């Protein structure tokens, strides 16, 4: 693994992205997006996550965050483990999920390819953390995160994507609250 993709500065500000296995578009229903939002709220309250920017896409998520307890790797590991279990449970119990059998089969198929997975693998194993070391790099990543739904053709304006902090930057905390990013300049 490249040096660029590790949490070296435990108190640093990081940009991370991680995707579902096979880049499956799982997050197509509010119930699944809500699992992500609830998990972020839990991590902010109980695991000392500072969240500055986010975007939940159908197959992946982006975050700019810091661990105030200086355990960013543990924080992301726990977040991924918890959300994987919760989303799979939501899929299993969702009577409106037309892709239920296929989704579970794909997660099980991915899990069989990894010796450290007991049944289902939901997330790809890498996080690609990038430490954000300057205001210009921070702003570049914020622009990237907020424009992701636009570049994907899901919306025309970034603030129209419900599951993005682009809305928070317009004083709309409907989905999640984020921490004050006043230090960004």
Secondary structure, 3 states (H helix, E strand, C coil): CCHHHCCCCCCCCEEEEEEEHHHCCCCCCHHHHHHHHHHHHHHHHHCCEEEEEEEECCCEEEEEEEECCCCHHHHHHHHHHHHHHHHHHHHHHCCCCCCHHHHHHHHHHHHHCCCCCCCCCCECCCCCCEECCCHHHHHHHHHHHHHHHHHCCCCCCHHHCCCECCCHHHCCCCCCCCCCCHHHC
